Amino acid sequence: MTTFKFEAGATFPSIIKANSEGLTRDLSKPLDGKDWQMIVVYRGRHCPLCTRFLNQLANYKLRLDAINIDLVVVSGDSKEQLQEHKSRLEVNFPLFYGLSLEEMKSLGLYISHPRSQQETDHPFSEPGLYVINELGTLQVVDISNNPFVRPDIENLVSGLEWIRNNDYPIRGTFPYDK
């Protein structure tokens, strides 16, 4: 099995998705005067750890706003699955659905098959988080192959505050072919 590794410093692709109200947007482009973008990819409504992570992330939205980082969240769930999941979410950021397998692959995400029909009805991505800078390039990336490994949100946001306030460069760009 080979997988694509989305490299730090690479240009982030345009990913256009809809929210449950039918509004579409390019998830890679920040809105509301922000110049950076954070995209959080979660497994889907079937994942209680995702629900907990997203609800905790809502507590950090104001700090992300203060450092000009727009926040969006997306999964491979259907519109109906997102609607159902929203009943268990207490979030203050936009939620999008319909991330395709090709888009998951293009982001270097790990993809899993459901363990049963009760879990979900489609292959889904494991967690991923991407922070895109004002140039449209990948500043920070975190991907996992299971729901138990995710960034600590306090460490993540504190680190992003430091990066934004100290002109910290993109890390992890040493070329392997040298």
PyMOL commands that set and color helices and strands:
alter all, ss='L'
color gray80, all
select helices_A, chain A and resi 48-66+79-86+101-106+153-166
alter helices_A, ss='H'
color red, helices_A
select strands_A, chain A and resi 16-19+24-26+36-41+69-74+95-97+111-112+124-125+128-132+138-143
alter strands_A, ss='S'
color yellow, strands_A
deselect
rebuild
show_as cartoon
